[in-house]
Amino acid sequence: MAVLDIEHLVIDIPGRGDGDPLSLQVKSGQRWGVLGPNGAGKTTLLHTLAGLRAPRRGRVVLNGTPLTHLSRREVARQLAVVFQERQDSFPATVMETVLIGRHPFLSAWQRESAEDIHLAHEALSAVSLTLLEDRLVSTLSGGERQRVSIATALTQQPTIWLADEPTNHLDLHHQVAVMALLNQQADNGAAVFMCLHDLNLAARWCDHLLLLYPDGECCSGPAEAMLVPEALERLYDQKLVVAHVNGAPVFVPG
Ligand SMILES: Nc1ncnc2c1ncn2[C@@H]1O[C@H](COP(=O)(O)OP(=O)(O)OP(=O)(O)O)[C@@H](O)[C@H]1O
């Protein structure tokens, strides 16, 4: 069974035609990358898949149940979202924020258990933030905040990750560390579906790709079939030069 079944989905972008309805299955262990130029609808798609935005047409089925039949809490027990930008409205420490990932599993006034706190410590360690656990999130750098978002999703132990630019604000070392962490999540059976601006991260880490064009046209499939220079040049309206490093394609602007 697919973790996420996307059936004839048309995302709702005001003023834009329907384009191609999107149908695809995201399965356990798969690493999907969504590529497309600014404004193509990547974030809108991710929010629609998370049930945060209604589609214009079609439906999304999460682990066998249509999203519209699930409460937010039921969705959050299965699916984690890493947003592109995060607004932290309340002053909270790193640890308190990461523990939010356990809230879908707790009842209204239940306190986090020792196991929840253990999971949060593990998540902080996985993104090298252990030393910052008592800091207010508002005092963190952009990259540190991004890693807090990843750690929060990690404590949720989701069956699927929907990540919007998970490497946003990260330096090269932490980009690789976060992609390796998502890779590991997939190895452990989660599905990963992420929007990426960096074609080379997608080429290196994704086994499936979805190309989203600005007019709503789309195509998807195994990464090696999608990484066709002509298709990518049309996608980004940008000439590309392709090199090969360690057997993997590397794309640079021509
Ligand atoms: N509430 C809204 N009202 C009007 N237009 C909107 C609304 N939300 C999004 N859009 C438009 O929908 C289009 C798709 O936006 P979206 O953020 O999904 O694109 P994206 O592919 O994620 O872009 P980027 O690469 O810049 O992050 C954009 O043209 C955006 O301006």
PDBQT file of the ligand as one rigid body, heavy atoms in Angstrom, charges set to zero:
ROOT
HETATM    1  N1  LIG A 301      -3.257  32.882  -1.438  1.00  0.00    +0.000 N 
HETATM    2  C1  LIG A 301      -2.798  33.119  -2.666  1.00  0.00    +0.000 A 
HETATM    3  N2  LIG A 301      -3.394  34.018  -3.480  1.00  0.00    +0.000 NA
HETATM    4  C2  LIG A 301      -2.930  34.258  -4.716  1.00  0.00    +0.000 A 
HETATM    5  N3  LIG A 301      -1.886  33.619  -5.243  1.00  0.00    +0.000 NA
HETATM    6  C3  LIG A 301      -1.265  32.720  -4.487  1.00  0.00    +0.000 A 
HETATM    7  C4  LIG A 301      -1.669  32.404  -3.169  1.00  0.00    +0.000 A 
HETATM    8  N4  LIG A 301      -0.852  31.479  -2.655  1.00  0.00    +0.000 NA
HETATM    9  C5  LIG A 301       0.044  31.202  -3.621  1.00  0.00    +0.000 A 
HETATM   10  N5  LIG A 301      -0.205  31.952  -4.717  1.00  0.00    +0.000 N 
HETATM   11  C6  LIG A 301       0.546  31.948  -5.971  1.00  0.00    +0.000 C 
HETATM   12  O1  LIG A 301       0.607  30.591  -6.355  1.00  0.00    +0.000 OA
HETATM   13  C7  LIG A 301       1.810  30.378  -7.088  1.00  0.00    +0.000 C 
HETATM   14  C8  LIG A 301       2.508  29.145  -6.517  1.00  0.00    +0.000 C 
HETATM   15  O2  LIG A 301       3.085  29.473  -5.259  1.00  0.00    +0.000 OA
HETATM   16  P1  LIG A 301       4.024  28.454  -4.471  1.00  0.00    +0.000 P 
HETATM   17  O3  LIG A 301       4.484  29.135  -3.227  1.00  0.00    +0.000 OA
HETATM   18  O4  LIG A 301       3.283  27.193  -4.331  1.00  0.00    +0.000 OA
HETATM   19  O5  LIG A 301       5.201  28.271  -5.506  1.00  0.00    +0.000 OA
HETATM   20  P2  LIG A 301       6.621  27.543  -5.321  1.00  0.00    +0.000 P 
HETATM   21  O6  LIG A 301       6.795  26.672  -6.510  1.00  0.00    +0.000 OA
HETATM   22  O7  LIG A 301       6.708  26.928  -3.994  1.00  0.00    +0.000 OA
HETATM   23  O8  LIG A 301       7.590  28.792  -5.421  1.00  0.00    +0.000 OA
HETATM   24  P3  LIG A 301       9.059  29.072  -4.785  1.00  0.00    +0.000 P 
HETATM   25  O9  LIG A 301      10.018  28.234  -5.550  1.00  0.00    +0.000 OA
HETATM   26  O10 LIG A 301       9.245  30.529  -5.071  1.00  0.00    +0.000 OA
HETATM   27  O11 LIG A 301       9.002  28.766  -3.309  1.00  0.00    +0.000 OA
HETATM   28  C9  LIG A 301       2.640  31.645  -6.995  1.00  0.00    +0.000 C 
HETATM   29  O12 LIG A 301       2.511  32.363  -8.199  1.00  0.00    +0.000 OA
HETATM   30  C10 LIG A 301       1.993  32.383  -5.844  1.00  0.00    +0.000 C 
HETATM   31  O13 LIG A 301       2.127  33.784  -6.019  1.00  0.00    +0.000 OA
ENDROOT
TORSDOF 0
